[in-house]
Amino acid sequence: MTLNLDIREKIALALGLLATVLVMALAIYVPLGPRKGYIESQKELASLKQELEMQLLFRLDEEERLQKQKALMEILEKRRPDFSLFTHVDNLLTATDLRGRAQLEQYRPRNASPKQPMVQLRLKGVSTQEIVDFLHKIYADNNLIAVYKLDYLRAAANEQGLDCDITFVTLTL
């Protein structure tokens, strides 16, 4: 079988064959080349958008933390310059009639900062209500005093109330 094609048919056949080869080449090249880069850039863009959202959340959290810290610093600035945690707790013990059942001493852990004075209060034979009332008075003064730790909470030796050790901490400028 011999094909007798004139020149016009040969050119059309060659162009058709060339077009088929080009379509096949594009079918292979596009998914491997530009399309792959496009998909990767979309994934990277989505990842960067998510990272930007996280950074914005971190920024908002940091701004909120700074606002709270600013409010605390304002409270510290309003506090008397000669404020002493030891004296303040001692005065509250006297005001709440716990002085006779309390032992108050300075407390300093190993790595404590001098900007964070601490006192340890040992109460003996006090009721739960007296402890709660005392803590309410400590926090009501708005002097930025916090309970650092509460140790040794158990029944008193004479079974008349509770014994406990409370460590208070505050900040100074």
Stockholm file with secondary structure:
# STOCKHOLM 1.0

chainA/1-173         MTLNLDIREKIALALGLLATVLVMALAIYVPLGPRKGYIESQKELASLKQELEMQLLFRLDEEERLQKQKALMEILEKRRPDFSLFTHVDNLLTATDLRGRAQLEQYRPRNASPKQPMVQLRLKGVSTQEIVDFLHKIYADNNLIAVYKLDYLRAAANEQGLDCDITFVTLTL
#=GR chainA/1-173 SS CCCCCCHHHHHHHHHHHHHHHHHHHHHHHHHHTHHHHHHHHHHHHHHHHHHHHHHHHHHHHHHHHHHHHHHHHHHHHHSCTTCCHHHHHHHHHHHTTCGGGEEEEEECCTTCCTTSCEEEEEEEEECHHHHHHHHHHHHHTCSCCEEEEEEEEEECTTSSSEEEEEEEECCCC
#=GC SS_cons         CCCCCCHHHHHHHHHHHHHHHHHHHHHHHHHHTHHHHHHHHHHHHHHHHHHHHHHHHHHHHHHHHHHHHHHHHHHHHHSCTTCCHHHHHHHHHHHTTCGGGEEEEEECCTTCCTTSCEEEEEEEEECHHHHHHHHHHHHHTCSCCEEEEEEEEEECTTSSSEEEEEEEECCCC
//
